[in-house]
Each structure stands twice: as C-alpha cells, then as structure tokens.
Amino acid sequence: MSAPRRRADPRRTAPVFAALGDETRLGLVQRLSGAGPLSIARLTEGTDVTRQAVTKHLHILEAAGLVHGARAGRERVWELAPEPLAAARSYLDQIAAQWDEALGRLRAFVED
C-alpha cells in the first residue's frame, strides 16, 4: 500500500498560474527554460516587446517565484526557478487523478 499523496496547496500554486496566464510571461518562461539564464537584452531579441515591458513581466514572474535575477556586471541576468513549476504540475496531476477517479465511478455506475 502506497503512502497517501500530499495535497497541493492552491495558495502556493495560484500565483504561478496567474503569472503564467499571460502570453508574454509564458514566452519568457519558455525562453529561460530552453536557453538558461539570459539578460533582458537577450530576452527581447527577436520580439516586438520592449525592454521596459519585459522587465515588468519579469518582476511579476519573480513575485510568483518563477524567476530570479542577479547582477552580472552592468546587466541583470534572469534565471528560471523550476520548483514553483513542479508544484504547479503536481497540482494539475492531482486534479487529473481526481477526474480519472470520477470518470471511473461514472463508468462503473453506467455499466452496472
């Protein structure tokens, strides 16, 4: 018999989902995930988003715990923090398991 799963805390994951609900922020997370730590200049390359807008979005992501920035000379380099994404995924996995259980009960009811 396996140990009971620890329930995810929606107060911990809600800010992550709110931050990822914006197309620009989701794109920044994707770029940081694939390319590693990047400066704002690098994050704006090839986009129509201004450095000021990227900075604003990065601060929102930082408040949600998804990224953190550090000074590297005259620039600030931003890096993805994977832990909040893992917690959000765990929360979605928990919801998916609940749906699977509910559908299983419905199937058993219909088949009986």
WODADA-V74672 format. One record per backbone hydrogen bond with DSSP energy under -0.5 kcal/mol. CO is the residue of the C=O (numbers start at 0). NH is the residue of the N-H. E is the energy in kcal/mol with one decimal. If there is no record, write none. Layout:
CO/NH/E  CO/NH/E
//
This chain:
7/9/-0.7  8/11/-1.4  8/12/-1.6  9/13/-2.6  12/16/-2.1  13/17/-2.6  14/18/-2.3  15/19/-2.2  16/20/-0.6  17/20/-0.8  18/21/-0.8  21/25/-2.7  22/26/-2.1  23/27/-2.1  24/28/-2.4  25/29/-2.1  26/30/-2.5  27/31/-2.6  28/32/-2.2  29/33/-1.9  30/34/-2.7  31/35/-1.4  37/77/-3.4  38/42/-2.3  39/43/-1.7  40/44/-0.8  43/46/-1.9  49/53/-2.4  50/54/-2.6  51/55/-2.1  52/56/-2.4  53/57/-2.7  54/58/-2.0  55/59/-1.5  56/60/-2.4  57/61/-2.4  58/62/-2.1  59/63/-1.3  60/65/-2.5  60/66/-0.6  61/64/-1.5  65/80/-3.6  67/78/-2.4  69/76/-3.1  71/74/-1.6  74/71/-3.3  74/76/-0.5  75/39/-0.7  76/69/-2.3  77/37/-2.3  78/67/-2.1  79/81/-0.7  80/83/-0.5  80/84/-0.6  81/85/-2.1  82/86/-2.2  83/87/-2.2  84/88/-2.4  85/89/-2.3  86/90/-2.0  87/91/-2.3  88/92/-2.7  89/93/-2.2  90/94/-2.0  91/95/-2.5  92/96/-2.3  93/97/-1.9  94/98/-2.2  95/99/-2.5  96/100/-2.3  97/101/-2.4  98/102/-2.8  99/103/-2.2  100/104/-2.3  101/105/-2.3  102/106/-2.7  103/107/-2.4  104/108/-2.3  105/109/-2.7  106/110/-2.7  107/111/-1.3
//
